[in-house]
């Protein structure tokens, strides 16, 4: 992990392993880094315990940087950045402290972008 990037204290509820989730999704999706990245970020968001939009943004950025360290392909960075922009823009319209908001964000994102993969 780069020196200027610290791990948020409650990332993924404190127990989400980004590397393990990415590896599992990568293996099940015929070796697609883009889909594995997207599914890992969705799982991460579902497990995240952020209490504010700022904290959510910081936690997602941490997850993205971790994924880019795991797989340096352009498709990982592209999918992750699109996901980050969508979630952080949409999160302002939802109350972040409830699981319902996370489910709504994830399901809306999936409906929009998963058909392209």
C-alpha positions as a LaTeX table, in Angstrom:
\begin{tabular}{lrrr}
\hline
Residue & $x$ (\AA) & $y$ (\AA) & $z$ (\AA) \\
\hline
Unk1 & 0.00 & 0.00 & 0.00 \\
Unk2 & 1.41 & 3.42 & $-0.89$ \\
Unk3 & 2.57 & 5.53 & 2.04 \\
Unk4 & 0.01 & 8.27 & 1.37 \\
Unk5 & $-2.94$ & 5.87 & 1.35 \\
Unk6 & $-4.21$ & 4.73 & 4.72 \\
Unk7 & $-6.74$ & 2.00 & 5.25 \\
Unk8 & $-10.01$ & 3.42 & 6.58 \\
Unk9 & $-10.89$ & 2.00 & 9.97 \\
Unk10 & $-14.28$ & 0.58 & 9.05 \\
Unk11 & $-13.70$ & $-0.41$ & 5.44 \\
Unk12 & $-16.11$ & $-3.12$ & 4.42 \\
Unk13 & $-17.45$ & $-3.50$ & 7.92 \\
Unk14 & $-13.92$ & $-4.20$ & 9.14 \\
Unk15 & $-13.69$ & $-7.69$ & 7.64 \\
Unk16 & $-14.02$ & $-7.47$ & 3.85 \\
Unk17 & $-11.03$ & $-8.94$ & 2.00 \\
Unk18 & $-10.80$ & $-7.21$ & $-1.39$ \\
Unk19 & $-8.09$ & $-9.51$ & $-2.77$ \\
Unk20 & $-10.02$ & $-12.69$ & $-1.93$ \\
Unk21 & $-13.27$ & $-11.34$ & $-3.37$ \\
Unk22 & $-11.55$ & $-10.20$ & $-6.58$ \\
Unk23 & $-9.82$ & $-13.56$ & $-7.03$ \\
Unk24 & $-13.10$ & $-15.45$ & $-6.53$ \\
Unk25 & $-15.00$ & $-13.26$ & $-9.01$ \\
Unk26 & $-12.13$ & $-13.41$ & $-11.51$ \\
Unk27 & $-12.12$ & $-17.21$ & $-11.41$ \\
Unk28 & $-15.88$ & $-17.53$ & $-11.88$ \\
Unk29 & $-16.19$ & $-15.03$ & $-14.76$ \\
Unk30 & $-13.96$ & $-16.67$ & $-17.36$ \\
Unk31 & $-11.03$ & $-14.48$ & $-16.36$ \\
Unk32 & $-12.73$ & $-11.10$ & $-16.94$ \\
Unk33 & $-10.99$ & $-8.39$ & $-14.93$ \\
Unk34 & $-13.71$ & $-5.83$ & $-15.65$ \\
Unk35 & $-16.57$ & $-7.96$ & $-14.35$ \\
Unk36 & $-14.52$ & $-9.19$ & $-11.39$ \\
Unk37 & $-13.73$ & $-5.57$ & $-10.49$ \\
Unk38 & $-17.36$ & $-4.51$ & $-10.72$ \\
Unk39 & $-18.64$ & $-7.43$ & $-8.64$ \\
Unk40 & $-15.91$ & $-6.90$ & $-6.04$ \\
Unk41 & $-16.81$ & $-3.23$ & $-5.70$ \\
Unk42 & $-20.51$ & $-4.08$ & $-5.37$ \\
Unk43 & $-19.72$ & $-6.63$ & $-2.65$ \\
Unk44 & $-17.47$ & $-4.08$ & $-0.97$ \\
Unk45 & $-20.22$ & $-1.45$ & $-0.98$ \\
Unk46 & $-22.71$ & $-3.94$ & 0.46 \\
Unk47 & $-20.33$ & $-4.68$ & 3.34 \\
Unk48 & $-19.19$ & $-1.09$ & 3.91 \\
Unk49 & $-20.16$ & 0.67 & 7.15 \\
Unk50 & $-19.76$ & 4.30 & 6.05 \\
Unk51 & $-21.71$ & 6.87 & 8.00 \\
Unk52 & $-21.38$ & 9.75 & 5.53 \\
Unk53 & $-20.91$ & 10.38 & 1.83 \\
Unk54 & $-17.37$ & 11.59 & 2.50 \\
Unk55 & $-16.50$ & 8.40 & 4.36 \\
Unk56 & $-18.13$ & 6.33 & 1.62 \\
Unk57 & $-16.05$ & 8.13 & $-1.00$ \\
Unk58 & $-12.84$ & 7.53 & 0.97 \\
Unk59 & $-13.64$ & 3.84 & 1.47 \\
Unk60 & $-14.49$ & 3.23 & $-2.19$ \\
Unk61 & $-11.32$ & 5.04 & $-3.25$ \\
Unk62 & $-9.33$ & 2.74 & $-0.94$ \\
Unk63 & $-10.98$ & $-0.32$ & $-2.53$ \\
Unk64 & $-10.25$ & 0.96 & $-6.03$ \\
Unk65 & $-6.60$ & 1.63 & $-5.24$ \\
Unk66 & $-6.30$ & $-1.87$ & $-3.78$ \\
Unk67 & $-7.86$ & $-3.38$ & $-6.92$ \\
Unk68 & $-5.48$ & $-1.42$ & $-9.15$ \\
Unk69 & $-2.57$ & $-2.83$ & $-7.15$ \\
Unk70 & $-3.94$ & $-6.36$ & $-7.63$ \\
Unk71 & $-4.52$ & $-6.04$ & $-11.38$ \\
Unk72 & $-2.96$ & $-3.16$ & $-13.31$ \\
Unk73 & $-5.00$ & $-3.64$ & $-16.51$ \\
Unk74 & $-6.70$ & $-0.61$ & $-18.00$ \\
Unk75 & $-10.11$ & $-2.28$ & $-17.79$ \\
Unk76 & $-9.84$ & $-2.53$ & $-13.99$ \\
Unk77 & $-9.11$ & 1.17 & $-13.68$ \\
Unk78 & $-11.80$ & 2.15 & $-16.18$ \\
Unk79 & $-14.58$ & 0.13 & $-14.58$ \\
Unk80 & $-13.53$ & 1.22 & $-11.10$ \\
Unk81 & $-13.51$ & 4.91 & $-11.99$ \\
Unk82 & $-16.93$ & 4.72 & $-13.69$ \\
Unk83 & $-18.27$ & 2.92 & $-10.62$ \\
Unk84 & $-16.74$ & 5.52 & $-8.28$ \\
Unk85 & $-18.23$ & 8.44 & $-10.19$ \\
Unk86 & $-21.67$ & 6.86 & $-10.38$ \\
Unk87 & $-21.82$ & 5.82 & $-6.73$ \\
Unk88 & $-20.49$ & 9.07 & $-5.32$ \\
Unk89 & $-22.81$ & 11.19 & $-7.47$ \\
Unk90 & $-25.84$ & 9.04 & $-6.64$ \\
Unk91 & $-24.98$ & 8.66 & $-2.94$ \\
Unk92 & $-25.81$ & 12.30 & $-2.31$ \\
Unk93 & $-29.46$ & 11.49 & $-3.12$ \\
Unk94 & $-29.68$ & 8.63 & $-0.61$ \\
Unk95 & $-29.24$ & 8.29 & 3.11 \\
Unk96 & $-25.94$ & 6.41 & 3.35 \\
Unk97 & $-26.50$ & 4.94 & 6.81 \\
Unk98 & $-29.01$ & 2.26 & 5.76 \\
Unk99 & $-28.68$ & $-0.99$ & 3.85 \\
Unk100 & $-31.64$ & 0.02 & 1.70 \\
Unk101 & $-29.68$ & 2.89 & 0.20 \\
Unk102 & $-26.78$ & 0.58 & $-0.61$ \\
Unk103 & $-29.12$ & $-1.97$ & $-2.20$ \\
Unk104 & $-30.78$ & 0.75 & $-4.26$ \\
Unk105 & $-27.43$ & 2.11 & $-5.45$ \\
Unk106 & $-26.12$ & $-1.36$ & $-6.35$ \\
Unk107 & $-29.24$ & $-2.53$ & $-8.14$ \\
Unk108 & $-29.51$ & 0.71 & $-10.14$ \\
Unk109 & $-25.86$ & 0.47 & $-11.15$ \\
Unk110 & $-26.27$ & $-3.16$ & $-12.21$ \\
Unk111 & $-29.33$ & $-2.38$ & $-14.33$ \\
Unk112 & $-27.41$ & 0.36 & $-16.13$ \\
Unk113 & $-24.00$ & $-1.20$ & $-16.68$ \\
Unk114 & $-24.00$ & $-4.99$ & $-16.35$ \\
Unk115 & $-25.71$ & $-5.58$ & $-19.74$ \\
Unk116 & $-22.60$ & $-4.11$ & $-21.41$ \\
Unk117 & $-20.30$ & $-6.81$ & $-19.98$ \\
\hline
\end{tabular}
